[in-house]
Amino acid sequence: MESTNKSIDLDHLDQELQQSIRKAGEFAVKEFRRFSFNQVEFKAENDPFTFVDVSVENMLTEACSRLIPGSGFITEESDDQVSQNEYVWIIDPIDGTTNFTHGVPHFSISLALQKDQKLILGYVYEPVHQEMFRAEKGKGASLNGEPISVSEISSIQSSLIATGFPYANHPWRKEYVSLIMQVMDKANGLRRMGSAALDLAYVACGRYEAYFEYKINPYDVAAGALLVLEAGGMVTDFTGDQDFLFKRKIVSTNGRIQEQLMALIQESDLGRHDVVGNV
Ligand code: LIP
C-alpha cells in the first residue's frame, strides 16, 4: 500500500476539487449540446462510452494526482478497478452515459475519496443545472453549499423510489422485473432515470425516498452513497450488510422506509440469491 505520509487538508482540497469538477462539467455540457450518436463507442454490449467520458476522466485524474501525490484510482474508463493505496479516488466521469449519447440532459460527474478503504469525501455534480452535491464524512451533506437531509416520509405507499437496469442481458432479469413489479405495487411512484449517482443524490436531498439497483459499479455509487449517509439516510447491500461498495447490489433509503423496502427485496427471488450481484 502506497502512503502519502502527510495529513490532507480537506478544506483546501475542496476548493480545488470543486473548481476542477465544475470545469470538467462545463466541457461536458459544451460537448453534450453538439454530440452526435455516431460518435458513441461501446466497451461491451450495450455499454457505451464517448471521448467526453475519457476526457473528463483524464482532467479529473490529473487534478487529483496533483492534489494527493501517490493516490490510487478506481475509474470507469480505465482498467484501474482495485487500489490498495492509503488514498483512493473513485471516479465516474459521466454517470448516465446512455442519457448523454441520446441527448437526454440527465447525467453527472461522480468523484469520491477513500482513506484506508473508508469513504471520506464525495461529490456528485449535475452540470446542466449546475447542482453540486457534496458530502464529507462526519460533516454532513450539501447542495450548492446549503445543508441537505433525507425526506421524512415514513410509508412506502407515499414514497418515490428510483432503480436502474444492468446494460447487458443477464440471467436474473425475470426475477428483477418481478421485484420491480412488487415495488411498483407498493410505492407512490417508480423512476428509472439512468444515473445512479444522481439517484443517490436525490435520496440525500429528499427528492426520492429510496434507490436500489444490482450489478452496479463502485464508481457509479461511491460518492452518492456518502451523500445519503451524511444526509441521515441508510445504505446497504441486498442482505442489509453495510459492505455495499464492491458487492454490486445497493439499497439506499431515507431510513424511515428501509425495513419496508428491504422486506420486498429479501422476500424476492433476487434478494434470496446472494450471488446475483456478481453474475
Ligand atoms: C449507469 C448507472 C445506471 C445504471 C446503468 C449504468 P454509466 O452508469 O448510473 O444507474 O442503471 O446501467 O450503469 O454506465 O452511465 O456510468
Residues whose N, C-alpha, C, O or C-beta is under 5 A from the ligand:
A	BS01	LIP	D92 I94 D95 G96 T97 T98 G164 F165 P166 Y167 G194 S195 A196 A197 D220
